[in-house]
Amino acid sequence: MLSIYNGPLDVPTILATWYKEEAQSNYGAYIPFIGTVRSEDNIEGLSFDIYEPILEKWFQEWEAKAKERGAIVKMAHSLGDVLLHESSYIAAVFSPKRRVALELIDEFVEDFKASAPIWKYDLKEGKRIYALDRSTAIQGSGLLAKGDAL
Amino acid sequence: MVTVEFLGPINKPAMELEIDNLNELAHILQEDKELSDWLQNCAVAVNNNLVNSLETPLNAGDKISLLPPVCGG
């Protein structure tokens, strides 16, 4: 399940909803990762753009990978502004045993950081500034800078 | 005719072009000096699938997306 919310995430509600959804599914482990906006560099918060068509494909691939290991993944992300100490991201894995969930949450969150089509901006003095220095180029980037064969 | 869209922070309106492959698109976009940094660090998708070859053929109605460096979470 992939959910996009306008603004900050309601962490207790989302965690409880996911818990209730799988309470009778016979999973032995539920491992959530909750991302919270920290105060640093005088930012007032963060803001996000999302390209949903590719995000959905990326997430479906992870659902398939999780299924191969008997697990499921869930994810919630914010669109737009999220202020300090609010949450913009929750990911979770449910699996029969702990080891798969511990490994999968690590792989899933790392690949999310490197590949999910989401763009982050710092909110500073009322401006929205693209966080280029903290961003990662998607694998295969630079294709259109090549090619002069015409 | 294909559509080219510039996602996230690039802040450029979509373009419509008569081209047959990504090599032609690379040639056209390289003429735009404002895009030169973005071309270095953007990934490319055709109809929402990431591609790795400039030889990727294009068909009428295709949507090409430029994806700058990402940072979710």
Backbone of each chain as ProteinMPNN parsed JSONL, in Angstrom:
{"seq_chain_A": "MLSIYNGPLDVPTILATWYKEEAQSNYGAYIPFIGTVRSEDNIEGLSFDIYEPILEKWFQEWEAKAKERGAIVKMAHSLGDVLLHESSYIAAVFSPKRRVALELIDEFVEDFKASAPIWKYDLKEGKRIYALDRSTAIQGSGLLAKGDAL", "coords_chain_A": {"N_chain_A": [[0.832, -1.201, 0.0], [0.584, 2.126, -0.936], [0.533, 5.41, 0.066], [-0.197, 8.802, -0.471], [-0.042, 11.917, 1.08], [-1.351, 15.192, 1.534], [0.709, 17.555, 2.951], [1.919, 17.185, 6.429], [2.413, 13.884, 7.934], [0.067, 11.947, 9.769], [1.23, 10.372, 12.195], [0.616, 8.521, 14.454], [-1.945, 7.612, 13.715], [-1.572, 6.453, 11.156], [0.29, 4.394, 11.7], [-1.239, 2.865, 13.471], [-3.387, 2.17, 11.864], [-2.19, 0.571, 9.885], [-1.246, -1.45, 11.537], [-3.669, -2.542, 12.465], [-4.717, -3.409, 10.036], [-3.162, -5.624, 9.448], [-3.305, -7.222, 11.627], [-4.458, -9.741, 11.904], [-3.09, -11.258, 10.107], [-1.103, -13.064, 10.506], [1.581, -12.32, 10.632], [4.772, -12.236, 12.102], [6.41, -10.123, 12.612], [6.534, -6.574, 12.626], [7.86, -3.84, 11.288], [8.284, -0.547, 11.432], [9.559, 2.408, 9.818], [10.085, 5.69, 10.615], [10.252, 8.847, 9.325], [11.37, 11.982, 10.357], [11.22, 15.525, 10.242], [14.056, 17.374, 10.858], [15.503, 20.05, 12.813], [17.817, 21.991, 11.279], [20.456, 23.934, 9.842], [18.984, 26.29, 9.921], [16.484, 25.868, 8.712], [12.946, 26.118, 8.069], [11.331, 24.119, 7.535], [10.521, 21.341, 5.35], [9.789, 20.709, 1.877], [7.973, 18.904, -0.613], [7.977, 17.537, -3.915], [6.319, 15.16, -5.955], [6.468, 12.571, -8.359], [4.012, 10.794, -9.318], [3.278, 8.624, -11.193], [5.685, 7.174, -11.777], [6.62, 6.699, -9.23], [4.656, 4.959, -8.273], [5.106, 2.715, -9.905], [7.707, 2.023, -9.111], [7.177, 1.378, -6.453], [5.459, -0.817, -6.76], [7.223, -2.702, -7.789], [8.762, -3.171, -5.534], [6.826, -4.249, -3.881], [6.494, -6.694, -5.16], [9.051, -7.825, -4.803], [9.078, -8.052, -2.016], [6.998, -9.842, -1.645], [8.052, -12.198, -2.688], [9.612, -12.94, -0.585], [7.831, -13.538, 1.327], [6.814, -11.358, 2.591], [5.313, -8.075, 3.223], [5.201, -4.663, 2.068], [4.62, -1.317, 3.141], [3.882, 2.121, 2.601], [3.968, 5.607, 3.298], [3.866, 8.992, 2.228], [4.573, 12.499, 2.294], [3.214, 15.269, 0.454], [4.057, 18.48, -0.654], [4.349, 21.019, 1.927], [6.122, 20.352, 4.991], [6.592, 20.823, 8.335], [9.1, 21.586, 10.932], [9.891, 18.851, 13.042], [7.713, 17.433, 12.343], [6.351, 14.597, 10.538], [7.338, 13.262, 7.376], [7.541, 10.907, 6.074], [6.823, 7.499, 6.123], [7.724, 4.155, 6.263], [7.091, 0.661, 6.142], [7.575, -2.761, 7.016], [6.073, -5.923, 7.002], [6.512, -9.205, 8.124], [6.786, -12.836, 8.27], [8.91, -13.679, 9.977], [11.464, -12.092, 12.035], [13.985, -11.559, 10.786], [13.814, -11.256, 7.968], [12.208, -8.97, 7.827], [13.821, -7.038, 9.093], [16.017, -6.911, 7.347], [14.766, -6.239, 4.95], [13.553, -3.747, 5.433], [15.738, -2.114, 5.598], [16.923, -2.36, 2.994], [14.793, -1.454, 1.467], [14.304, 1.22, 2.326], [16.764, 2.391, 1.728], [16.887, 2.086, -1.091], [14.657, 3.548, -1.721], [15.569, 6.122, -1.067], [17.484, 6.452, -3.062], [16.195, 6.138, -5.496], [13.394, 6.716, -5.643], [11.024, 8.823, -7.22], [11.021, 11.642, -5.992], [11.213, 14.967, -4.941], [13.07, 17.169, -2.921], [12.806, 20.123, -1.011], [14.238, 22.817, 0.818], [12.655, 24.834, 3.24], [13.107, 28.106, 3.71], [13.322, 31.242, 5.083], [10.884, 31.866, 3.915], [11.267, 30.995, 1.331], [11.498, 28.389, -1.206], [13.787, 26.047, -1.573], [15.567, 24.009, -3.676], [16.998, 20.954, -2.646], [19.622, 20.186, -3.735], [22.258, 19.333, -3.061], [21.858, 17.301, -1.257], [20.662, 15.389, -2.677], [20.241, 12.501, -4.843], [21.424, 11.364, -7.927], [19.454, 9.525, -10.168], [20.01, 6.13, -11.116], [21.702, 5.741, -14.191], [21.52, 8.335, -14.996], [22.203, 11.351, -16.902], [22.075, 10.655, -19.497], [21.046, 12.25, -21.609], [22.955, 14.151, -21.897], [24.826, 13.07, -23.387], [25.659, 11.821, -26.714], [26.02, 12.938, -29.848], [25.648, 12.394, -32.377], [24.287, 13.244, -34.565]], "CA_chain_A": [[0.0, 0.0, 0.0], [1.306, 3.399, -1.064], [-0.389, 6.52, 0.304], [0.373, 10.151, -0.535], [-0.866, 12.856, 1.848], [-0.991, 16.608, 1.463], [1.217, 18.028, 4.237], [2.555, 16.214, 7.332], [1.738, 12.606, 8.182], [-0.499, 11.682, 11.103], [1.98, 9.139, 12.465], [-0.074, 7.498, 15.26], [-3.092, 7.047, 12.988], [-1.095, 5.584, 10.077], [0.862, 3.175, 12.299], [-2.321, 2.055, 14.053], [-4.182, 1.631, 10.758], [-1.424, -0.544, 9.297], [-1.244, -2.529, 12.532], [-4.997, -3.191, 12.46], [-4.911, -4.092, 8.742], [-2.421, -6.892, 9.384], [-3.313, -7.851, 12.953], [-4.872, -11.147, 11.804], [-2.442, -11.826, 8.911], [-0.106, -14.05, 10.937], [2.959, -11.844, 10.541], [5.394, -12.177, 13.419], [7.193, -8.895, 12.78], [6.061, -5.327, 11.999], [8.951, -2.883, 11.522], [8.102, 0.74, 10.755], [10.583, 3.452, 9.834], [9.392, 6.979, 10.596], [11.166, 9.954, 9.051], [10.912, 13.226, 10.974], [11.985, 16.701, 9.803], [14.889, 17.891, 11.931], [15.966, 21.426, 12.746], [19.234, 22.149, 10.925], [20.717, 24.984, 8.85], [17.952, 27.338, 9.995], [15.302, 25.639, 7.881], [11.648, 26.166, 8.752], [10.688, 22.846, 7.225], [10.849, 20.804, 4.037], [8.652, 20.619, 0.968], [8.205, 17.784, -1.526], [7.269, 17.233, -5.165], [6.306, 13.712, -6.228], [5.956, 12.159, -9.66], [3.318, 9.582, -8.876], [3.27, 7.442, -12.065], [6.904, 6.371, -11.629], [6.674, 6.242, -7.834], [3.79, 3.78, -8.145], [5.801, 1.573, -10.521], [8.811, 1.673, -8.222], [6.624, 0.717, -5.267], [4.932, -2.137, -7.162], [8.371, -3.611, -7.888], [9.12, -3.563, -4.166], [5.773, -5.164, -3.389], [6.787, -8.019, -5.722], [10.248, -8.348, -4.124], [8.685, -8.42, -0.651], [6.146, -11.028, -1.725], [8.938, -13.358, -2.88], [10.177, -13.304, 0.711], [6.721, -13.753, 2.248], [6.604, -10.123, 3.356], [4.654, -6.969, 2.53], [5.691, -3.323, 2.385], [3.645, -0.22, 3.108], [4.601, 3.386, 2.605], [3.212, 6.866, 3.24], [4.76, 10.134, 2.028], [3.934, 13.811, 2.201], [3.335, 16.141, -0.707], [3.989, 19.861, -0.163], [5.157, 21.464, 3.064], [6.143, 19.626, 6.265], [7.397, 21.685, 9.198], [10.024, 20.927, 11.852], [9.41, 17.851, 14.006], [6.611, 16.686, 11.76], [6.827, 13.466, 9.741], [7.051, 13.299, 5.942], [7.774, 9.598, 5.451], [6.761, 6.261, 6.917], [7.792, 2.895, 5.525], [6.975, -0.468, 7.076], [7.591, -4.134, 6.489], [5.499, -7.014, 7.807], [6.992, -10.5, 7.63], [6.566, -13.899, 9.247], [9.966, -13.687, 10.987], [12.099, -10.783, 12.169], [15.179, -11.33, 9.971], [13.413, -10.726, 6.664], [11.713, -7.598, 8.003], [14.958, -6.158, 9.402], [16.808, -6.719, 6.133], [13.962, -5.608, 3.905], [13.315, -2.326, 5.727], [17.0, -1.458, 5.263], [17.046, -2.307, 1.531], [13.68, -0.672, 0.925], [14.505, 2.649, 2.618], [17.939, 2.857, 0.974], [16.535, 2.221, -2.504], [13.738, 4.696, -1.759], [16.382, 7.346, -1.084], [18.274, 6.542, -4.293], [15.439, 5.921, -6.728], [11.982, 7.151, -5.691], [10.965, 10.147, -7.862], [10.532, 12.654, -5.046], [12.193, 16.06, -4.871], [13.018, 17.818, -1.608], [13.159, 21.555, -0.961], [14.298, 23.435, 2.139], [11.866, 26.056, 3.426], [14.014, 29.018, 4.395], [12.93, 32.646, 4.889], [9.738, 31.913, 3.008], [11.587, 30.486, 0.003], [11.509, 26.928, -1.392], [15.098, 25.883, -2.212], [15.848, 22.603, -4.032], [18.106, 20.412, -1.853], [20.439, 19.45, -4.707], [23.451, 18.706, -2.474], [21.474, 16.103, -0.497], [19.91, 14.53, -3.583], [20.985, 11.446, -5.538], [21.033, 11.163, -9.325], [18.925, 8.182, -10.414], [20.919, 5.302, -11.928], [21.534, 5.978, -15.624], [21.385, 9.762, -15.278], [23.197, 11.951, -17.791], [21.906, 10.104, -20.852], [20.804, 13.279, -22.635], [24.155, 14.982, -22.073], [25.658, 12.35, -24.365], [25.017, 11.732, -28.022], [26.205, 14.067, -30.756], [25.86, 11.635, -33.617], [23.461, 13.718, -35.686]], "C_chain_A": [[0.864, 1.247, 0.0], [0.287, 4.525, -0.9], [0.363, 7.846, 0.26], [-0.588, 11.097, 0.186], [-0.409, 14.282, 1.575], [-0.541, 17.054, 2.844], [1.712, 16.888, 5.114], [1.718, 14.95, 7.544], [1.226, 12.554, 9.62], [0.059, 10.323, 11.546], [1.186, 8.127, 13.292], [-1.221, 6.827, 14.503], [-2.625, 6.067, 11.914], [-0.529, 4.279, 10.655], [-0.229, 2.261, 12.841], [-3.164, 1.416, 12.961], [-3.476, 0.43, 10.141], [-1.417, -1.74, 10.256], [-2.563, -3.303, 12.484], [-5.216, -3.971, 11.165], [-4.286, -5.481, 8.739], [-2.477, -7.681, 10.682], [-3.642, -9.339, 12.894], [-4.168, -11.864, 10.649], [-1.335, -12.825, 9.226], [1.336, -13.631, 10.659], [3.533, -11.751, 11.953], [6.123, -10.882, 13.686], [6.562, -7.744, 11.997], [7.117, -4.286, 12.317], [8.693, -1.608, 10.746], [9.352, 1.605, 10.848], [9.832, 4.774, 9.702], [10.414, 8.087, 10.4], [10.57, 11.261, 9.561], [11.808, 14.383, 10.522], [12.734, 17.283, 11.0], [15.221, 19.358, 11.708], [17.456, 21.434, 12.434], [19.345, 23.242, 9.864], [19.606, 26.035, 8.784], [16.771, 27.119, 9.057], [14.043, 25.747, 8.736], [10.879, 24.864, 8.52], [11.179, 22.372, 5.88], [9.592, 20.816, 3.177], [8.982, 19.583, -0.099], [7.341, 17.874, -2.775], [7.347, 15.725, -5.371], [5.821, 13.492, -7.654], [5.308, 10.782, -9.482], [3.369, 8.409, -9.855], [4.506, 6.553, -11.888], [7.063, 5.892, -10.188], [5.832, 4.978, -7.662], [4.446, 2.544, -8.756], [6.927, 1.085, -9.631], [8.276, 0.89, -7.015], [6.095, -0.68, -5.601], [6.065, -3.153, -7.304], [8.809, -4.089, -6.498], [8.074, -4.47, -3.541], [6.058, -6.587, -3.877], [8.002, -8.641, -5.033], [9.907, -8.819, -2.71], [7.887, -9.723, -0.67], [6.968, -12.3, -1.889], [9.509, -13.855, -1.558], [9.087, -13.461, 1.773], [6.34, -12.524, 3.052], [5.731, -9.143, 2.571], [5.28, -5.647, 2.973], [4.529, -2.342, 2.321], [4.433, 1.081, 3.191], [3.622, 4.561, 2.554], [4.214, 7.999, 3.062], [3.947, 11.414, 1.891], [4.189, 14.468, 0.857], [3.207, 17.57, -0.177], [4.771, 20.047, 1.122], [4.976, 20.598, 4.315], [7.091, 20.397, 7.184], [8.243, 20.87, 10.18], [9.283, 20.005, 12.811], [8.111, 17.184, 13.579], [7.208, 15.56, 10.896], [6.394, 13.606, 8.287], [7.077, 11.906, 5.315], [7.622, 8.484, 6.472], [6.836, 5.089, 5.956], [7.655, 1.78, 6.552], [7.027, -1.777, 6.327], [6.902, -5.039, 7.511], [6.053, -8.318, 7.247], [6.756, -11.562, 8.697], [7.599, -13.87, 10.366], [10.768, -12.394, 10.933], [13.188, -10.515, 11.135], [14.832, -10.71, 8.623], [12.964, -9.27, 6.8], [12.853, -6.628, 8.267], [15.78, -5.87, 8.146], [16.042, -5.923, 5.084], [13.733, -4.118, 4.179], [14.569, -1.518, 5.372], [17.121, -1.282, 3.742], [15.995, -1.365, 0.934], [13.912, 0.832, 1.129], [15.704, 3.189, 1.845], [17.606, 3.037, -0.511], [15.54, 3.363, -2.706], [14.527, 5.997, -1.889], [17.066, 7.551, -2.439], [17.428, 6.608, -5.554], [14.034, 6.523, -6.775], [11.901, 8.578, -6.238], [10.255, 11.19, -6.991], [11.626, 13.707, -4.928], [11.955, 16.871, -3.606], [13.501, 19.258, -1.713], [13.252, 21.972, 0.499], [13.375, 24.641, 2.146], [12.686, 26.985, 4.305], [13.599, 30.442, 4.066], [11.839, 32.768, 3.83], [10.012, 31.409, 1.601], [11.625, 28.956, -0.002], [12.748, 26.616, -2.233], [15.399, 24.397, -2.414], [17.098, 22.113, -3.317], [19.009, 19.549, -2.74], [21.585, 18.688, -4.043], [23.116, 17.475, -1.64], [20.741, 15.09, -1.385], [20.83, 13.566, -4.322], [20.483, 11.34, -6.974], [20.583, 9.719, -9.509], [19.898, 7.442, -11.331], [20.641, 5.533, -13.418], [21.398, 7.444, -15.984], [22.495, 10.26, -16.198], [23.06, 11.498, -19.229], [21.821, 11.198, -21.911], [21.958, 14.269, -22.778], [25.106, 14.329, -23.074], [25.025, 12.512, -25.755], [25.205, 13.0, -28.84], [26.337, 13.511, -32.168], [25.066, 12.171, -34.784], [24.308, 14.423, -36.738]], "O_chain_A": [[1.759, 1.402, 0.831], [-0.701, 4.59, -1.633], [1.42, 7.995, 0.872], [-1.793, 11.081, -0.064], [0.783, 14.541, 1.405], [-1.3, 16.952, 3.807], [1.908, 15.769, 4.64], [0.5, 14.945, 7.361], [1.865, 13.049, 10.549], [-0.545, 9.276, 11.31], [1.08, 6.971, 12.882], [-1.441, 5.623, 14.634], [-3.195, 4.986, 11.765], [-0.83, 3.193, 10.159], [-0.161, 1.04, 12.695], [-3.607, 0.275, 13.094], [-4.096, -0.606, 9.904], [-1.563, -2.888, 9.838], [-2.582, -4.533, 12.465], [-5.814, -5.046, 11.171], [-4.805, -6.403, 8.11], [-1.786, -8.688, 10.831], [-3.17, -10.115, 13.725], [-4.588, -12.949, 10.247], [-0.706, -13.369, 8.319], [2.209, -14.478, 10.472], [2.882, -11.259, 12.874], [6.429, -10.56, 14.834], [6.116, -7.914, 10.862], [7.268, -3.884, 13.471], [8.863, -1.581, 9.527], [10.101, 1.543, 11.822], [9.035, 4.951, 8.781], [11.33, 8.249, 11.207], [9.431, 11.607, 9.248], [13.025, 14.225, 10.432], [12.135, 17.638, 12.015], [15.221, 19.849, 10.579], [18.264, 20.946, 13.224], [18.419, 23.444, 9.078], [19.328, 26.594, 7.723], [16.123, 28.081, 8.647], [14.063, 25.507, 9.943], [9.911, 24.559, 9.218], [12.131, 22.921, 5.325], [8.476, 20.919, 3.686], [10.149, 19.405, -0.449], [6.163, 18.229, -2.724], [8.335, 15.093, -4.999], [4.88, 14.144, -8.106], [5.983, 9.752, -9.497], [3.494, 7.271, -9.402], [4.392, 5.328, -11.852], [7.583, 4.801, -9.95], [6.247, 4.039, -6.984], [4.357, 1.451, -8.196], [7.088, -0.117, -9.418], [8.849, -0.123, -6.613], [6.262, -1.614, -4.817], [5.892, -4.328, -6.98], [9.176, -5.249, -6.311], [8.406, -5.36, -2.758], [5.895, -7.556, -3.136], [7.998, -9.83, -4.714], [10.389, -9.86, -2.263], [8.076, -10.593, 0.18], [6.644, -13.342, -1.32], [9.848, -15.03, -1.417], [9.378, -13.511, 2.968], [5.639, -12.617, 4.059], [5.446, -9.361, 1.394], [5.809, -5.522, 4.077], [3.585, -2.516, 1.551], [5.513, 1.131, 3.778], [2.6, 4.516, 1.87], [5.286, 7.982, 3.666], [2.803, 11.408, 1.437], [5.22, 14.26, 0.218], [2.344, 17.844, 0.658], [5.736, 19.328, 1.383], [3.872, 20.175, 4.656], [8.257, 20.6, 6.848], [8.13, 19.647, 10.257], [8.208, 20.328, 13.316], [7.488, 16.46, 14.355], [8.395, 15.568, 10.57], [5.269, 14.004, 7.988], [6.682, 11.737, 4.161], [8.219, 8.524, 7.548], [6.108, 5.033, 4.965], [8.058, 1.941, 7.704], [6.593, -1.892, 5.181], [7.125, -4.928, 8.717], [6.063, -8.518, 6.032], [6.554, -11.248, 9.87], [7.26, -14.009, 11.541], [10.759, -11.687, 9.925], [13.32, -9.391, 10.651], [15.475, -9.756, 8.186], [13.312, -8.433, 5.967], [12.862, -5.52, 7.731], [16.189, -4.734, 7.908], [16.597, -5.048, 4.419], [13.721, -3.316, 3.246], [14.474, -0.384, 4.904], [17.39, -0.18, 3.264], [16.278, -0.589, 0.022], [13.732, 1.62, 0.2], [15.669, 4.32, 1.359], [18.001, 4.033, -1.118], [15.57, 4.055, -3.724], [14.202, 6.858, -2.707], [17.208, 8.681, -2.905], [17.899, 7.089, -6.585], [13.535, 6.813, -7.862], [12.63, 9.455, -5.774], [9.1, 11.557, -7.208], [12.81, 13.384, -4.827], [10.824, 17.214, -3.26], [14.469, 19.563, -2.409], [12.449, 21.539, 1.325], [13.318, 25.388, 1.169], [12.932, 26.704, 5.478], [13.529, 30.811, 2.894], [11.871, 33.651, 2.973], [9.111, 31.39, 0.762], [11.764, 28.316, 1.041], [12.775, 26.875, -3.436], [15.476, 23.629, -1.455], [18.141, 22.766, -3.367], [19.143, 18.345, -2.525], [21.864, 17.544, -4.401], [24.007, 16.678, -1.344], [20.261, 14.064, -0.903], [22.037, 13.785, -4.416], [19.28, 11.238, -7.216], [21.256, 8.794, -9.055], [20.525, 8.04, -12.205], [19.488, 5.521, -13.85], [21.184, 7.776, -17.15], [23.577, 9.675, -16.267], [23.839, 11.908, -20.089], [22.436, 11.098, -22.973], [21.947, 15.121, -23.666], [26.06, 14.949, -23.544], [24.031, 13.214, -25.945], [24.599, 14.028, -28.539], [27.026, 14.067, -33.023], [25.148, 11.628, -35.886], [23.778, 14.885, -37.749]]}, "seq_chain_B": "MVTVEFLGPINKPAMELEIDNLNELAHILQEDKELSDWLQNCAVAVNNNLVNSLETPLNAGDKISLLPPVCGG", "coords_chain_B": {"N_chain_B": [[4.396, 13.459, -33.026], [5.842, 14.083, -29.892], [5.768, 14.449, -26.308], [7.688, 16.34, -24.036], [8.532, 16.416, -20.721], [9.525, 18.274, -17.836], [10.577, 17.466, -14.776], [9.986, 18.041, -11.211], [12.341, 20.208, -9.745], [13.161, 21.524, -12.095], [11.635, 23.354, -13.469], [10.512, 24.202, -16.01], [8.437, 24.676, -18.782], [6.484, 22.083, -20.424], [7.449, 20.544, -23.567], [6.59, 20.135, -27.036], [7.527, 17.966, -29.565], [8.703, 16.968, -32.838], [10.162, 14.192, -33.161], [12.193, 11.211, -33.589], [13.777, 9.61, -32.006], [15.734, 9.312, -28.933], [18.23, 10.352, -29.253], [17.953, 12.476, -31.01], [16.494, 14.141, -29.358], [18.387, 14.656, -27.348], [20.21, 16.153, -28.827], [18.679, 18.449, -29.425], [18.052, 19.467, -26.848], [20.554, 19.997, -25.844], [21.216, 22.349, -27.003], [20.124, 24.255, -25.423], [21.291, 26.322, -23.114], [20.56, 26.747, -20.46], [19.762, 24.305, -19.631], [21.971, 22.695, -19.408], [23.341, 21.796, -17.047], [21.318, 20.282, -15.914], [20.946, 18.243, -17.789], [23.178, 16.704, -17.365], [22.661, 15.484, -14.911], [20.159, 14.334, -14.918], [17.817, 11.62, -15.02], [16.08, 9.663, -17.512], [12.824, 9.013, -18.631], [10.623, 7.094, -20.659], [7.333, 7.114, -21.383], [6.888, 6.626, -18.652], [8.721, 4.64, -18.025], [12.006, 4.042, -17.057], [14.842, 4.705, -19.09], [17.87, 3.656, -20.797], [19.241, 4.058, -23.131], [20.2, 6.019, -25.893], [19.302, 5.302, -28.303], [16.757, 4.551, -28.031], [13.656, 4.091, -29.492], [11.106, 6.429, -30.491], [7.592, 7.015, -30.46], [4.66, 8.477, -31.955], [2.836, 10.431, -29.663], [4.189, 9.591, -27.428], [5.437, 10.05, -24.082], [8.012, 11.798, -22.67], [10.08, 12.003, -19.873], [12.089, 14.043, -17.815], [14.066, 13.41, -15.064], [15.296, 14.891, -12.315], [17.993, 14.727, -9.771], [17.043, 12.877, -6.871], [15.401, 12.994, -3.625], [13.752, 11.68, -1.409], [11.742, 11.395, 1.613]], "CA_chain_B": [[4.625, 14.446, -31.962], [6.019, 13.558, -28.534], [5.795, 15.477, -25.275], [8.831, 16.262, -23.128], [8.204, 17.13, -19.482], [10.675, 18.526, -16.966], [9.969, 17.224, -13.468], [10.565, 18.567, -9.978], [12.851, 21.575, -9.645], [13.702, 22.092, -13.343], [10.86, 24.587, -13.669], [10.463, 24.549, -17.427], [7.19, 24.107, -19.314], [6.623, 20.928, -21.313], [7.67, 20.847, -24.989], [6.104, 19.137, -27.986], [8.552, 17.879, -30.607], [8.606, 15.926, -33.869], [11.442, 13.487, -33.175], [12.018, 9.763, -33.708], [14.534, 8.876, -30.984], [16.262, 10.168, -27.867], [19.427, 11.023, -29.748], [17.503, 13.771, -31.538], [16.125, 14.972, -28.208], [19.637, 15.099, -26.725], [20.752, 17.204, -29.691], [17.858, 19.663, -29.266], [18.144, 20.02, -25.49], [21.925, 20.478, -25.613], [21.283, 23.727, -27.511], [19.581, 25.141, -24.386], [22.348, 26.428, -22.103], [19.975, 26.655, -19.112], [19.523, 22.897, -19.301], [23.179, 21.868, -19.513], [23.589, 21.08, -15.788], [20.259, 19.272, -15.704], [21.16, 17.085, -18.666], [24.223, 15.874, -16.748], [22.243, 14.723, -13.728], [18.778, 13.832, -15.019], [17.443, 10.346, -15.625], [15.089, 9.844, -18.572], [11.798, 7.976, -18.737], [9.691, 7.147, -21.789], [6.047, 6.547, -20.919], [7.064, 6.257, -17.241], [9.744, 3.61, -17.841], [13.353, 4.598, -17.175], [15.564, 4.15, -20.241], [19.329, 3.78, -20.702], [19.856, 4.127, -24.449], [19.779, 7.109, -26.775], [18.679, 4.707, -29.493], [15.361, 4.233, -27.72], [12.769, 4.69, -30.487], [9.947, 7.168, -29.984], [6.41, 6.959, -31.314], [3.73, 9.594, -31.752], [2.085, 10.34, -28.418], [5.026, 9.206, -26.289], [5.749, 11.068, -23.074], [9.385, 11.682, -22.177], [10.206, 12.759, -18.627], [13.429, 14.232, -17.259], [13.975, 13.302, -13.603], [16.513, 15.356, -11.646], [18.358, 13.963, -8.568], [15.899, 12.699, -5.961], [15.659, 12.918, -2.182], [12.509, 11.535, -0.647], [11.847, 11.092, 3.044]], "C_chain_B": [[4.784, 13.747, -30.607], [6.047, 14.741, -27.566], [7.0, 15.25, -24.376], [8.485, 17.066, -21.882], [9.407, 17.157, -18.554], [10.173, 18.491, -15.522], [10.69, 17.957, -12.34], [11.081, 19.974, -10.138], [13.263, 22.211, -10.973], [12.934, 23.35, -13.746], [10.894, 25.079, -15.114], [9.194, 23.928, -17.989], [7.455, 22.952, -20.278], [6.787, 21.396, -22.757], [7.001, 19.767, -25.826], [7.038, 19.142, -29.188], [8.225, 16.774, -31.606], [9.965, 15.248, -33.967], [11.183, 11.984, -33.145], [12.807, 8.958, -32.674], [15.153, 9.866, -29.999], [17.534, 10.893, -28.286], [19.07, 12.415, -30.299], [17.125, 14.715, -30.395], [17.382, 15.514, -27.521], [20.214, 16.278, -27.503], [19.995, 18.523, -29.485], [18.072, 20.295, -27.888], [19.542, 20.559, -25.198], [22.121, 21.901, -26.151], [20.867, 24.74, -26.445], [20.567, 25.192, -23.216], [21.795, 26.303, -20.682], [19.794, 25.206, -18.674], [20.81, 22.094, -19.135], [23.489, 21.128, -18.211], [22.563, 19.972, -15.568], [20.487, 18.042, -16.58], [22.203, 16.141, -18.081], [23.669, 14.978, -15.651], [20.805, 14.195, -13.782], [18.721, 12.421, -15.587], [16.299, 10.616, -16.61], [14.104, 8.68, -18.553], [10.996, 8.199, -20.005], [8.44, 6.405, -21.357], [6.193, 5.917, -19.53], [7.984, 5.067, -17.002], [11.122, 4.236, -18.034], [14.085, 3.917, -18.321], [17.05, 4.468, -20.119], [20.005, 3.928, -22.048], [19.289, 5.285, -25.26], [19.126, 6.58, -28.047], [17.221, 4.349, -29.252], [14.445, 4.891, -28.747], [11.584, 5.4, -29.825], [8.81, 7.073, -30.988], [5.497, 8.136, -30.981], [2.945, 9.369, -30.467], [2.924, 9.945, -27.215], [5.26, 10.399, -25.357], [7.153, 10.798, -22.545], [9.5, 12.563, -20.938], [11.669, 12.853, -18.234], [13.314, 14.283, -15.741], [15.292, 13.741, -12.973], [16.828, 14.508, -10.408], [17.261, 14.019, -7.503], [16.348, 12.685, -4.5], [14.335, 12.863, -1.445], [12.79, 11.388, 0.836], [12.035, 12.291, 3.922]], "O_chain_B": [[3.955, 12.92, -30.228], [6.313, 15.878, -27.956], [7.301, 14.118, -23.997], [8.181, 18.255, -21.969], [10.194, 16.212, -18.489], [9.434, 19.377, -15.096], [11.821, 18.421, -12.485], [10.359, 20.851, -10.612], [13.688, 23.366, -10.969], [13.508, 24.291, -14.294], [11.258, 26.222, -15.392], [8.9, 22.767, -17.704], [8.529, 22.864, -20.874], [6.338, 22.479, -23.132], [6.86, 18.626, -25.386], [7.31, 20.195, -29.765], [7.566, 15.787, -31.278], [10.82, 15.664, -34.75], [10.113, 11.532, -32.736], [12.547, 7.77, -32.48], [15.105, 11.081, -30.196], [17.87, 11.937, -27.726], [19.789, 13.39, -30.081], [17.393, 15.915, -30.446], [17.437, 16.688, -27.156], [20.65, 17.271, -26.919], [20.609, 19.585, -29.383], [18.252, 21.507, -27.776], [19.697, 21.477, -24.393], [23.086, 22.575, -25.791], [21.201, 25.922, -26.533], [20.671, 24.249, -22.432], [22.487, 25.806, -19.793], [19.686, 24.92, -17.482], [20.752, 20.923, -18.759], [23.862, 19.955, -18.25], [22.89, 18.88, -15.103], [20.242, 16.918, -16.144], [22.127, 14.928, -18.272], [24.133, 13.852, -15.469], [20.299, 13.669, -12.791], [19.464, 12.068, -16.503], [15.641, 11.654, -16.549], [14.497, 7.516, -18.472], [10.719, 9.336, -20.387], [8.485, 5.224, -21.011], [5.688, 4.824, -19.271], [8.026, 4.536, -15.892], [11.379, 4.882, -19.049], [13.972, 2.706, -18.508], [17.445, 5.414, -19.437], [21.234, 3.924, -22.113], [18.078, 5.504, -25.309], [18.476, 7.327, -28.778], [16.528, 3.897, -30.163], [14.446, 6.116, -28.873], [11.129, 5.016, -28.747], [9.027, 7.054, -32.2], [5.551, 8.707, -29.892], [2.453, 8.271, -30.208], [2.426, 9.961, -26.089], [5.278, 11.559, -25.768], [7.445, 9.714, -22.039], [9.075, 13.719, -20.944], [12.405, 11.869, -18.308], [12.564, 15.091, -15.193], [16.296, 13.039, -13.085], [16.022, 13.658, -10.027], [16.644, 15.059, -7.27], [17.505, 12.406, -4.186], [13.856, 13.87, -0.922], [13.942, 11.272, 1.255], [12.136, 12.153, 5.141]]}, "name": "protein", "num_of_chains": 2, "seq": "MLSIYNGPLDVPTILATWYKEEAQSNYGAYIPFIGTVRSEDNIEGLSFDIYEPILEKWFQEWEAKAKERGAIVKMAHSLGDVLLHESSYIAAVFSPKRRVALELIDEFVEDFKASAPIWKYDLKEGKRIYALDRSTAIQGSGLLAKGDALMVTVEFLGPINKPAMELEIDNLNELAHILQEDKELSDWLQNCAVAVNNNLVNSLETPLNAGDKISLLPPVCGG"}
